Amino acid sequence: MNAVGSTPARRPVARLVRAAVGVGLALAMAGCQGLSSRLPEGGLPPVAVEDWALLAWTWPYEMNHLDWTRVRRARQAVERGDYVGGLARLEEMAADGLPPAHYELAKMYHYGHGVSRDLRRAEGLYHAAIRVNSSIRDNASYNLARLYLTHDALGNHDVLAYRLLQQALPGQRRAEALVQLAALRASGGDGIPVDRQAAEALYREAVRLGSDEALLALAEAYHDGGFLPADADASRDYLARYRTLVNARIAEGEVEAMLDMARLYGPEGRLGPAPERRLAWLVRAAESGSTDGMRRAGELIFVEDPARGFEWLRRAAHRGSVPAMATVGAIRLGAPAALADPVQARFWLEKAVDNRSTSAMTDLGEALLVGETLEPDPARGRALLEAAAQHGEPRALTLLGRAFLEGTGLPQRPRLALGYLQRAHREGDVWGTIELGRLRLSGAEDLPPRPEEGEALLASAVERGETAAMRDLAEAYLAGTALAARPSRAEALLQRAVALGDTTAMARLADAYLNGELGGAGPERALELLEAAADRGDDYAMLLLGRAYRQAPGGLSVDLVASERWLRRAVEAGHPSAPRALRNTLYAQGLAGRVPALIEAAEGGASRCHGGPGEALSDGRGGRRSVRPGRAVARRGRGGRSRRGRPEPRAGLSGRRRAQATCRARAALSGAARRGGRAERGPRSGAGISARGRVRAGSRRRRALPRAAGRSRPCRRGARARPGAAGGARPLS
């Protein structure tokens, strides 16, 4: 039975005829338009053979008004939020072979509208829409090109993307396609040579068509450091025209225009950095009433003001924004700690998972595997990560591989981990590539190392600008074990990571300069790098600064005050090695005569601060004599015993407490005298007491007997012992 709105049964035959005619014409015109689009142009290589069908000319596809009515109704259902109904209608039309249905489905899976984002499926649907020459071919070509240019997970298709953008030029998105072509020509790509003059011409054509994005690109191109010769007047002119267009869009209430203006005042914007004006535009976008605008503005505000940005994200989540639900849940897991709430994190992540959010599946699966914030549930955590991976989230594959490699929540199975990491690498996840490179460099329990493969994997991640890969490869070159030692290459990689703002690379490069692994710079450069990293909050850099000012490597001057300051900051930042390093600095200050520092170090548990240094303070052997603090420090080191090994009274056992103890001792001995002149010594007289001990005990009893016989007045609570007691008794020593 034919679907509603379809033509009679002769329609499939007509399609076959048109397809055959199209193929014949494409083959017949091999030297004309169809093949010419695949030939090198301007130094571009040809596209792959399997992609010819995306660029070949075919007979135009005809659709009647009933088909267009069905497509329009399905699109309206999606726009009003009826994703289930719209999806069912589009899938039915796609089964009938309608190109607009393929295109609308591709957009849903591309942007995650009502379905889980699935880039692979979106790619296939775009292909199905483009292979047929219909009215939506231009837009589908543009979207597929953008998909290839913005998602490395689909592989490198720069040349195909360039050809698709050229194919999209006759359509409604001509200006946007020109901007993308100009960007490719300005920066180049895989197989696309740099051509700045061509880029300028393409941008100017886009400006003629009213593109504000092209205006901003030219303003930046003529600015200092742009790809065109610097021209301040031209840069200002293009920037003023850009602001005029953006203000016109803002007057119409467009949220995207408000966000564009906020970016203009950002750290890398042409009018920035201006934090107050940037924040004002972000708040205006959040208050526009658009749920999506509220979410996007909240994400940008969160970077500068976490509490305020989180509030906007929470409002968007309550309004039903699935991406906002996933973001709120991720923040509640503990980033930052002030907003951590495990119960709320589980609630929002579960709600986003119910709406098929792959990012929520990944975050919740990781939290259940690790079990630090939420109660561990390895089985469900693995299931969520597997589901996210099936819906086009390669980061989930990387997390599964790491869990099986390290045994985090799952049994340690290196071979299974290798399989997951290889899948993540094939899917284009750069962290999967880095983890796989690390595994190949070091090997595992039943996996021998493959240094050459690991080096190649990390090098590919370096080419994509990942600073973690730069650091890992530099460490391998410095160690010289898995790979041959290449100090100069290691230094170049670390310097490249430093130029990209990686604080860990700053600390590692400075450490290499200080400990002699690299000789390219002196200690002054090392301190400069460490202070830059520490000022950005790197606790390891704070630790290295504290040690450097205490140990003075490479000819530095000792500065114990600066060492203490940086180490206290490292302790506050939470570095696990900082407390011990701080005690060592306080110990060094104590040896220099600063008594409070030595006492603080001793109270913190530094064992070498006890004993000798304490006795030196008490005896004045360090140039300064401090008897009571020195004895206290020394006593801590000897476990509370004297120099001869005898227990010492606790500090402060004098005065009132000493008198009370003396009274209790006398009362006990007097009671023993009244019972027959002998103290109780257990079952047998003298059991467990040495001869010397019995003599001392007897002497004490003899001294106490006269006072007991004289029935001395009992000690009052808190009274001091009197040296000349009645009956001639001598005071206890």
DRENKEBA-663121 format. One record per residue (C-alpha): x, y, z; residue number from 0. Coordinates in steps of 0.5 Angstrom, whole numbers. Example, Ala and Ser with C-alpha at 12.3 -4.5 7.8 and 13.67 -1.06 7.14 Angstrom:
<segus>
[[25, -9, 16], 0];
[[27, -2, 14], 1];
</segus>
This chain:
<segus>
[[0, 0, 0], 0];
[[3, 7, -2], 1];
[[4, 12, 4], 2];
[[0, 18, 4], 3];
[[1, 23, -1], 4];
[[5, 19, -5], 5];
[[4, 18, -13], 6];
[[1, 12, -16], 7];
[[5, 5, -17], 8];
[[9, 8, -23], 9];
[[13, 13, -19], 10];
[[19, 8, -17], 11];
[[19, 6, -25], 12];
[[20, 14, -26], 13];
[[25, 14, -21], 14];
[[29, 8, -24], 15];
[[29, 12, -31], 16];
[[31, 18, -28], 17];
[[37, 15, -24], 18];
[[39, 11, -31], 19];
[[39, 17, -35], 20];
[[43, 21, -29], 21];
[[48, 16, -29], 22];
[[49, 16, -37], 23];
[[49, 23, -37], 24];
[[55, 24, -32], 25];
[[59, 18, -35], 26];
[[58, 22, -42], 27];
[[60, 29, -39], 28];
[[66, 26, -36], 29];
[[70, 32, -39], 30];
[[65, 37, -38], 31];
[[62, 39, -31], 32];
[[61, 33, -27], 33];
[[68, 31, -28], 34];
[[71, 38, -28], 35];
[[69, 39, -21], 36];
[[73, 33, -19], 37];
[[79, 36, -23], 38];
[[85, 39, -19], 39];
[[83, 47, -19], 40];
[[88, 52, -16], 41];
[[93, 47, -13], 42];
[[88, 42, -10], 43];
[[88, 35, -11], 44];
[[82, 31, -13], 45];
[[77, 28, -8], 46];
[[77, 20, -7], 47];
[[73, 16, -12], 48];
[[68, 14, -7], 49];
[[66, 21, -6], 50];
[[65, 23, -14], 51];
[[57, 22, -13], 52];
[[57, 27, -8], 53];
[[59, 32, -13], 54];
[[57, 29, -20], 55];
[[51, 33, -24], 56];
[[45, 29, -24], 57];
[[38, 29, -27], 58];
[[33, 34, -22], 59];
[[29, 31, -17], 60];
[[22, 33, -18], 61];
[[17, 33, -12], 62];
[[9, 34, -12], 63];
[[6, 39, -7], 64];
[[3, 33, -3], 65];
[[11, 31, -2], 66];
[[12, 38, 0], 67];
[[6, 39, 5], 68];
[[9, 32, 9], 69];
[[16, 35, 9], 70];
[[13, 42, 12], 71];
[[9, 38, 17], 72];
[[14, 34, 20], 73];
[[19, 40, 20], 74];
[[14, 44, 24], 75];
[[13, 38, 29], 76];
[[20, 38, 30], 77];
[[20, 46, 31], 78];
[[15, 46, 36], 79];
[[18, 40, 40], 80];
[[14, 34, 38], 81];
[[20, 30, 36], 82];
[[17, 24, 37], 83];
[[12, 25, 32], 84];
[[16, 29, 27], 85];
[[22, 24, 27], 86];
[[17, 18, 25], 87];
[[14, 22, 19], 88];
[[21, 24, 17], 89];
[[23, 17, 17], 90];
[[17, 15, 13], 91];
[[19, 20, 8], 92];
[[26, 18, 8], 93];
[[24, 10, 7], 94];
[[20, 13, 0], 95];
[[27, 16, -2], 96];
[[25, 24, -1], 97];
[[32, 28, -1], 98];
[[29, 33, 4], 99];
[[27, 28, 9], 100];
[[34, 25, 9], 101];
[[36, 33, 10], 102];
[[32, 34, 16], 103];
[[34, 28, 19], 104];
[[41, 29, 18], 105];
[[40, 36, 22], 106];
[[37, 33, 28], 107];
[[42, 28, 29], 108];
[[48, 33, 27], 109];
[[45, 38, 32], 110];
[[42, 33, 37], 111];
[[35, 36, 36], 112];
[[30, 31, 40], 113];
[[35, 25, 39], 114];
[[42, 23, 41], 115];
[[47, 27, 37], 116];
[[50, 22, 32], 117];
[[55, 25, 27], 118];
[[56, 18, 23], 119];
[[49, 18, 22], 120];
[[48, 25, 20], 121];
[[54, 24, 15], 122];
[[50, 18, 12], 123];
[[44, 22, 12], 124];
[[47, 28, 9], 125];
[[50, 24, 3], 126];
[[44, 21, 2], 127];
[[41, 28, 1], 128];
[[47, 30, -3], 129];
[[47, 25, -8], 130];
[[40, 27, -11], 131];
[[40, 33, -15], 132];
[[34, 37, -11], 133];
[[33, 44, -8], 134];
[[36, 42, -2], 135];
[[43, 40, -4], 136];
[[46, 46, -3], 137];
[[44, 47, 4], 138];
[[46, 40, 5], 139];
[[53, 41, 2], 140];
[[54, 46, 6], 141];
[[52, 43, 13], 142];
[[56, 37, 11], 143];
[[62, 41, 9], 144];
[[61, 44, 16], 145];
[[61, 38, 19], 146];
[[67, 35, 16], 147];
[[71, 42, 18], 148];
[[69, 42, 26], 149];
[[69, 35, 28], 150];
[[76, 31, 27], 151];
[[72, 25, 29], 152];
[[70, 24, 22], 153];
[[77, 24, 19], 154];
[[80, 29, 15], 155];
[[76, 31, 9], 156];
[[79, 38, 8], 157];
[[79, 38, 0], 158];
[[72, 34, 0], 159];
[[69, 40, 5], 160];
[[72, 45, 0], 161];
[[69, 42, -6], 162];
[[62, 42, -2], 163];
[[63, 49, 0], 164];
[[64, 51, -8], 165];
[[58, 46, -9], 166];
[[54, 50, -4], 167];
[[55, 57, -7], 168];
[[49, 58, -12], 169];
[[44, 56, -6], 170];
[[41, 61, 0], 171];
[[48, 60, 4], 172];
[[52, 63, -1], 173];
[[55, 68, 4], 174];
[[57, 63, 9], 175];
[[60, 59, 4], 176];
[[64, 64, 2], 177];
[[67, 66, 9], 178];
[[68, 58, 10], 179];
[[72, 58, 3], 180];
[[76, 64, 5], 181];
[[78, 61, 12], 182];
[[81, 55, 9], 183];
[[85, 59, 4], 184];
[[87, 64, 9], 185];
[[90, 58, 14], 186];
[[90, 52, 9], 187];
[[89, 45, 11], 188];
[[90, 38, 9], 189];
[[91, 39, 1], 190];
[[89, 46, 1], 191];
[[95, 51, 0], 192];
[[95, 58, 3], 193];
[[93, 63, -1], 194];
[[92, 70, 2], 195];
[[90, 74, -4], 196];
[[84, 69, -6], 197];
[[82, 69, 2], 198];
[[81, 77, 2], 199];
[[77, 76, -5], 200];
[[73, 71, -2], 201];
[[72, 75, 4], 202];
[[70, 82, 0], 203];
[[65, 78, -4], 204];
[[62, 76, 3], 205];
[[62, 83, 5], 206];
[[58, 85, -1], 207];
[[53, 80, 1], 208];
[[52, 83, 8], 209];
[[56, 78, 12], 210];
[[58, 81, 19], 211];
[[62, 75, 20], 212];
[[67, 77, 14], 213];
[[67, 84, 16], 214];
[[70, 82, 23], 215];
[[75, 77, 19], 216];
[[77, 83, 15], 217];
[[78, 87, 21], 218];
[[82, 82, 24], 219];
[[86, 81, 18], 220];
[[88, 88, 17], 221];
[[90, 88, 25], 222];
[[97, 87, 27], 223];
[[99, 80, 27], 224];
[[93, 78, 21], 225];
[[94, 75, 15], 226];
[[94, 81, 11], 227];
[[99, 87, 11], 228];
[[97, 91, 17], 229];
[[93, 97, 16], 230];
[[90, 101, 22], 231];
[[85, 105, 18], 232];
[[82, 99, 14], 233];
[[82, 95, 21], 234];
[[78, 100, 24], 235];
[[73, 101, 18], 236];
[[71, 94, 18], 237];
[[70, 94, 25], 238];
[[66, 100, 26], 239];
[[61, 97, 20], 240];
[[61, 90, 24], 241];
[[59, 93, 30], 242];
[[53, 97, 26], 243];
[[51, 90, 23], 244];
[[51, 87, 30], 245];
[[47, 93, 33], 246];
[[42, 92, 28], 247];
[[41, 85, 30], 248];
[[41, 86, 37], 249];
[[35, 91, 36], 250];
[[31, 86, 33], 251];
[[32, 82, 39], 252];
[[37, 76, 36], 253];
[[41, 73, 42], 254];
[[46, 71, 38], 255];
[[48, 78, 36], 256];
[[48, 79, 44], 257];
[[53, 74, 44], 258];
[[57, 76, 39], 259];
[[58, 83, 42], 260];
[[60, 80, 48], 261];
[[66, 76, 45], 262];
[[68, 82, 42], 263];
[[69, 85, 49], 264];
[[73, 78, 51], 265];
[[80, 77, 52], 266];
[[81, 75, 45], 267];
[[76, 80, 42], 268];
[[78, 86, 38], 269];
[[75, 91, 43], 270];
[[77, 87, 49], 271];
[[79, 85, 55], 272];
[[73, 89, 58], 273];
[[70, 84, 63], 274];
[[65, 89, 65], 275];
[[62, 90, 58], 276];
[[63, 83, 56], 277];
[[59, 81, 63], 278];
[[53, 86, 61], 279];
[[52, 83, 54], 280];
[[52, 76, 57], 281];
[[47, 78, 62], 282];
[[43, 81, 57], 283];
[[43, 75, 53], 284];
[[41, 71, 59], 285];
[[35, 75, 60], 286];
[[32, 75, 53], 287];
[[27, 70, 55], 288];
[[30, 65, 50], 289];
[[32, 58, 54], 290];
[[38, 57, 49], 291];
[[40, 64, 50], 292];
[[40, 63, 57], 293];
[[44, 57, 57], 294];
[[49, 59, 52], 295];
[[50, 66, 56], 296];
[[50, 62, 63], 297];
[[56, 57, 60], 298];
[[60, 64, 58], 299];
[[58, 67, 65], 300];
[[60, 61, 69], 301];
[[68, 62, 66], 302];
[[68, 68, 70], 303];
[[63, 68, 75], 304];
[[61, 61, 77], 305];
[[56, 62, 82], 306];
[[52, 67, 77], 307];
[[53, 63, 71], 308];
[[51, 57, 75], 309];
[[44, 60, 77], 310];
[[43, 62, 69], 311];
[[44, 54, 67], 312];
[[40, 52, 73], 313];
[[34, 56, 70], 314];
[[35, 54, 63], 315];
[[35, 46, 66], 316];
[[28, 48, 69], 317];
[[26, 50, 63], 318];
[[27, 44, 60], 319];
[[34, 45, 56], 320];
[[37, 38, 56], 321];
[[44, 41, 55], 322];
[[43, 45, 61], 323];
[[41, 39, 65], 324];
[[47, 35, 63], 325];
[[52, 41, 65], 326];
[[48, 43, 71], 327];
[[49, 35, 73], 328];
[[57, 36, 71], 329];
[[58, 42, 75], 330];
[[54, 39, 81], 331];
[[59, 33, 81], 332];
[[64, 38, 84], 333];
[[67, 43, 79], 334];
[[68, 48, 83], 335];
[[67, 45, 90], 336];
[[63, 50, 93], 337];
[[57, 48, 88], 338];
[[58, 40, 89], 339];
[[52, 37, 91], 340];
[[52, 29, 89], 341];
[[44, 28, 90], 342];
[[43, 34, 85], 343];
[[48, 31, 81], 344];
[[45, 25, 80], 345];
[[38, 28, 79], 346];
[[40, 32, 73], 347];
[[44, 27, 70], 348];
[[39, 22, 70], 349];
[[34, 27, 67], 350];
[[39, 28, 62], 351];
[[40, 21, 60], 352];
[[33, 20, 60], 353];
[[33, 25, 54], 354];
[[38, 21, 51], 355];
[[44, 26, 52], 356];
[[50, 23, 51], 357];
[[55, 28, 55], 358];
[[50, 26, 61], 359];
[[51, 19, 60], 360];
[[59, 20, 59], 361];
[[59, 24, 66], 362];
[[54, 19, 70], 363];
[[58, 13, 67], 364];
[[65, 16, 69], 365];
[[62, 18, 76], 366];
[[59, 11, 77], 367];
[[65, 8, 75], 368];
[[70, 12, 79], 369];
[[65, 12, 85], 370];
[[68, 18, 89], 371];
[[62, 23, 88], 372];
[[57, 18, 87], 373];
[[56, 11, 90], 374];
[[60, 6, 86], 375];
[[56, 2, 81], 376];
[[61, -1, 76], 377];
[[56, -5, 72], 378];
[[51, 1, 70], 379];
[[57, 6, 69], 380];
[[60, 1, 64], 381];
[[53, 0, 61], 382];
[[52, 8, 60], 383];
[[59, 9, 57], 384];
[[58, 4, 52], 385];
[[51, 7, 50], 386];
[[54, 14, 50], 387];
[[60, 11, 45], 388];
[[54, 8, 41], 389];
[[51, 14, 40], 390];
[[57, 18, 37], 391];
[[61, 20, 44], 392];
[[68, 17, 43], 393];
[[70, 20, 50], 394];
[[66, 14, 53], 395];
[[71, 9, 49], 396];
[[77, 13, 52], 397];
[[74, 13, 59], 398];
[[72, 5, 59], 399];
[[79, 4, 56], 400];
[[83, 8, 62], 401];
[[78, 4, 67], 402];
[[80, -3, 64], 403];
[[87, -1, 64], 404];
[[88, 2, 71], 405];
[[83, -2, 74], 406];
[[78, 3, 76], 407];
[[72, 0, 78], 408];
[[73, -5, 73], 409];
[[78, -11, 73], 410];
[[84, -9, 70], 411];
[[85, -12, 63], 412];
[[90, -9, 59], 413];
[[88, -12, 52], 414];
[[81, -10, 53], 415];
[[83, -3, 55], 416];
[[87, -3, 48], 417];
[[81, -5, 44], 418];
[[77, 1, 47], 419];
[[83, 6, 46], 420];
[[84, 4, 39], 421];
[[76, 5, 38], 422];
[[77, 12, 41], 423];
[[83, 13, 36], 424];
[[79, 11, 30], 425];
[[73, 15, 32], 426];
[[78, 21, 32], 427];
[[78, 22, 40], 428];
[[84, 26, 41], 429];
[[85, 24, 48], 430];
[[84, 16, 46], 431];
[[90, 18, 42], 432];
[[94, 20, 47], 433];
[[92, 15, 52], 434];
[[94, 9, 47], 435];
[[100, 13, 45], 436];
[[102, 12, 53], 437];
[[100, 5, 53], 438];
[[104, 3, 47], 439];
[[110, 7, 50], 440];
[[110, 4, 56], 441];
[[107, -3, 55], 442];
[[103, -6, 60], 443];
[[102, -13, 64], 444];
[[101, -17, 58], 445];
[[102, -12, 52], 446];
[[110, -11, 50], 447];
[[111, -4, 49], 448];
[[111, -1, 42], 449];
[[115, 5, 42], 450];
[[115, 7, 35], 451];
[[108, 7, 35], 452];
[[107, 10, 41], 453];
[[111, 16, 39], 454];
[[107, 16, 32], 455];
[[101, 17, 36], 456];
[[103, 22, 41], 457];
[[106, 26, 35], 458];
[[99, 26, 31], 459];
[[96, 29, 38], 460];
[[102, 34, 38], 461];
[[100, 36, 31], 462];
[[93, 37, 33], 463];
[[95, 42, 38], 464];
[[94, 38, 45], 465];
[[99, 40, 50], 466];
[[98, 34, 54], 467];
[[101, 30, 48], 468];
[[107, 35, 48], 469];
[[109, 34, 55], 470];
[[108, 26, 54], 471];
[[113, 26, 48], 472];
[[118, 31, 52], 473];
[[118, 27, 58], 474];
[[120, 20, 54], 475];
[[125, 24, 50], 476];
[[128, 27, 57], 477];
[[128, 20, 60], 478];
[[131, 16, 54], 479];
[[129, 10, 56], 480];
[[123, 8, 51], 481];
[[125, 13, 46], 482];
[[132, 15, 44], 483];
[[134, 21, 48], 484];
[[133, 28, 45], 485];
[[134, 34, 50], 486];
[[133, 39, 44], 487];
[[127, 36, 41], 488];
[[124, 35, 49], 489];
[[125, 43, 50], 490];
[[122, 45, 43], 491];
[[116, 41, 45], 492];
[[115, 44, 52], 493];
[[117, 51, 50], 494];
[[111, 50, 45], 495];
[[106, 48, 50], 496];
[[108, 54, 54], 497];
[[107, 58, 48], 498];
[[100, 55, 49], 499];
[[99, 57, 56], 500];
[[100, 50, 59], 501];
[[102, 51, 66], 502];
[[104, 44, 67], 503];
[[109, 45, 62], 504];
[[112, 51, 65], 505];
[[113, 48, 71], 506];
[[116, 42, 68], 507];
[[121, 46, 63], 508];
[[123, 50, 69], 509];
[[124, 44, 73], 510];
[[129, 41, 67], 511];
[[133, 48, 67], 512];
[[134, 47, 75], 513];
[[136, 40, 75], 514];
[[140, 40, 69], 515];
[[136, 36, 65], 516];
[[136, 42, 60], 517];
[[142, 47, 59], 518];
[[138, 52, 55], 519];
[[137, 57, 60], 520];
[[139, 59, 67], 521];
[[136, 59, 74], 522];
[[133, 66, 72], 523];
[[129, 64, 67], 524];
[[126, 58, 71], 525];
[[124, 62, 76], 526];
[[120, 66, 71], 527];
[[117, 60, 68], 528];
[[115, 58, 75], 529];
[[112, 64, 78], 530];
[[108, 65, 71], 531];
[[105, 58, 73], 532];
[[104, 59, 80], 533];
[[100, 66, 79], 534];
[[95, 62, 75], 535];
[[94, 57, 80], 536];
[[99, 51, 79], 537];
[[100, 48, 86], 538];
[[106, 44, 83], 539];
[[110, 50, 81], 540];
[[109, 53, 88], 541];
[[112, 47, 91], 542];
[[118, 48, 86], 543];
[[119, 55, 88], 544];
[[119, 53, 95], 545];
[[124, 48, 94], 546];
[[128, 52, 89], 547];
[[129, 58, 94], 548];
[[131, 53, 100], 549];
[[136, 49, 96], 550];
[[138, 54, 91], 551];
[[140, 50, 85], 552];
[[144, 53, 80], 553];
[[147, 59, 84], 554];
[[140, 62, 86], 555];
[[141, 65, 93], 556];
[[137, 62, 99], 557];
[[131, 66, 101], 558];
[[127, 62, 106], 559];
[[122, 67, 107], 560];
[[120, 67, 100], 561];
[[120, 59, 100], 562];
[[116, 59, 106], 563];
[[111, 64, 102], 564];
[[110, 59, 96], 565];
[[110, 53, 100], 566];
[[104, 56, 104], 567];
[[101, 57, 98], 568];
[[102, 50, 95], 569];
[[99, 47, 102], 570];
[[93, 52, 101], 571];
[[92, 49, 94], 572];
[[92, 42, 96], 573];
[[99, 39, 93], 574];
[[100, 33, 97], 575];
[[108, 34, 98], 576];
[[107, 41, 100], 577];
[[106, 40, 108], 578];
[[113, 36, 108], 579];
[[117, 41, 104], 580];
[[114, 47, 108], 581];
[[116, 43, 115], 582];
[[123, 42, 112], 583];
[[123, 50, 110], 584];
[[121, 51, 117], 585];
[[127, 47, 120], 586];
[[132, 51, 116], 587];
[[129, 57, 119], 588];
[[129, 54, 126], 589];
[[137, 52, 125], 590];
[[138, 60, 123], 591];
[[135, 62, 130], 592];
[[128, 62, 129], 593];
[[125, 59, 135], 594];
[[117, 59, 133], 595];
[[119, 56, 126], 596];
[[122, 50, 129], 597];
[[117, 49, 134], 598];
[[112, 49, 128], 599];
[[116, 44, 124], 600];
[[116, 39, 130], 601];
[[109, 40, 132], 602];
[[108, 38, 124], 603];
[[111, 32, 125], 604];
[[118, 33, 122], 605];
[[122, 28, 126], 606];
[[129, 31, 125], 607];
[[127, 38, 128], 608];
[[127, 34, 135], 609];
[[133, 32, 139], 610];
[[139, 35, 137], 611];
[[136, 42, 134], 612];
[[132, 42, 140], 613];
[[138, 41, 145], 614];
[[142, 46, 141], 615];
[[137, 51, 142], 616];
[[137, 50, 150], 617];
[[144, 50, 150], 618];
[[145, 56, 146], 619];
[[150, 52, 141], 620];
[[146, 56, 135], 621];
[[148, 62, 137], 622];
[[142, 64, 141], 623];
[[140, 60, 147], 624];
[[132, 58, 148], 625];
[[132, 53, 154], 626];
[[125, 52, 155], 627];
[[123, 52, 148], 628];
[[129, 48, 146], 629];
[[128, 43, 152], 630];
[[120, 42, 149], 631];
[[123, 41, 142], 632];
[[128, 36, 144], 633];
[[123, 32, 149], 634];
[[118, 31, 143], 635];
[[124, 28, 139], 636];
[[126, 23, 145], 637];
[[118, 21, 146], 638];
[[118, 25, 152], 639];
[[124, 22, 156], 640];
[[130, 26, 159], 641];
[[137, 25, 156], 642];
[[138, 19, 160], 643];
[[132, 16, 158], 644];
[[128, 17, 164], 645];
[[121, 19, 163], 646];
[[121, 27, 164], 647];
[[115, 31, 168], 648];
[[110, 34, 163], 649];
[[111, 41, 161], 650];
[[107, 45, 166], 651];
[[107, 40, 172], 652];
[[109, 45, 177], 653];
[[105, 49, 182], 654];
[[98, 47, 184], 655];
[[98, 41, 180], 656];
[[105, 38, 183], 657];
[[102, 40, 190], 658];
[[96, 36, 189], 659];
[[100, 30, 186], 660];
[[104, 30, 192], 661];
[[98, 30, 197], 662];
[[95, 24, 193], 663];
[[102, 20, 194], 664];
[[103, 22, 202], 665];
[[95, 20, 203], 666];
[[97, 13, 199], 667];
[[103, 12, 204], 668];
[[100, 14, 210], 669];
[[94, 9, 209], 670];
[[99, 3, 207], 671];
[[103, 5, 214], 672];
[[96, 4, 218], 673];
[[95, -3, 215], 674];
[[101, -5, 218], 675];
[[107, -1, 215], 676];
[[107, -5, 208], 677];
[[105, -3, 202], 678];
[[101, -7, 198], 679];
[[105, -11, 193], 680];
[[101, -16, 190], 681];
[[100, -24, 192], 682];
[[107, -25, 195], 683];
[[111, -20, 198], 684];
[[116, -17, 193], 685];
[[113, -20, 187], 686];
[[115, -17, 181], 687];
[[120, -12, 184], 688];
[[127, -12, 184], 689];
[[132, -11, 190], 690];
[[133, -4, 189], 691];
[[126, -2, 188], 692];
[[124, -5, 195], 693];
[[130, -1, 198], 694];
[[127, 5, 195], 695];
[[120, 3, 197], 696];
[[122, 2, 204], 697];
[[126, 8, 205], 698];
[[120, 12, 202], 699];
[[115, 8, 207], 700];
[[120, 10, 213], 701];
[[120, 17, 211], 702];
[[112, 17, 211], 703];
[[111, 13, 218], 704];
[[113, 19, 223], 705];
[[108, 23, 219], 706];
[[103, 18, 219], 707];
[[104, 16, 226], 708];
[[103, 23, 228], 709];
[[96, 23, 225], 710];
[[98, 29, 220], 711];
[[92, 34, 218], 712];
[[90, 31, 211], 713];
[[91, 35, 205], 714];
[[86, 40, 203], 715];
[[84, 40, 195], 716];
[[89, 44, 192], 717];
[[93, 46, 198], 718];
[[101, 46, 197], 719];
[[105, 41, 200], 720];
[[109, 45, 206], 721];
[[116, 43, 207], 722];
[[116, 43, 214], 723];
[[111, 38, 216], 724];
[[109, 36, 223], 725];
[[112, 30, 226], 726];
[[119, 32, 223], 727];
[[117, 29, 216], 728];
[[121, 31, 210], 729];
[[117, 33, 204], 730];
[[117, 28, 198], 731];
[[122, 29, 193], 732];
</segus>
